[in-house]
Amino acid sequence: MHEVYGVDLSAPGLLAGRSWRWLRLRIAGLLSAETSRLGRRFAPDPPPQR
């Protein structure tokens, strides 16, 4: 989260002040970003080369 959005999830009270929708959108963004470790981890394998 910090790498892409600059958000430190361990900051006291941060998640208490945010909605589930906020968190869900950030996680979806991380999954779709090629630059995030989470996005690279769950990206589909590239098609085989001929």
N, C-alpha and C positions, 0 to 999 in steps of 0.2 A: 504494500500500500504506500509506504513511504517513498519507494523508488520511483513510482510513476506519479502519484498524487501529492506527495509531500505530507502525508497524513500519518502521524505516529499513533497507532491503535492502542499503545500502552499508556497514552496520556490519560491521567485521571479524569473521569467524567465525559470523555469524548463520545463514547458510544451511547451513553445515557442521554445525551442531548441530540442524538441523530435517530432517524427512523430506520426501520428495516428496509424500506425502499431505497434510502440513501446508500446503505451498505450493499444491498443487492446490485444496484447499478454500478457501484465501484468494482465489485467482484466481476460482474459481467464485462466491464471495461478492461479489467486485467486479463481476463480470458481471451479477449479479442485483440489485445495489443501484442504485436510481435516482439516488442521490446521488453515485455515483462517476463520474469522467470516462470510465472504461472501460465502465461499464454504459450510460451515455448514448451512447457512440460506437457500440456494437454492438447497441443496442436496435432492435427492428423498427420500421419506419415506422408511424405511426398510420394507421388506416383513413381513406380519403378522406371528406371531408364532403359531404353531399348538399345 
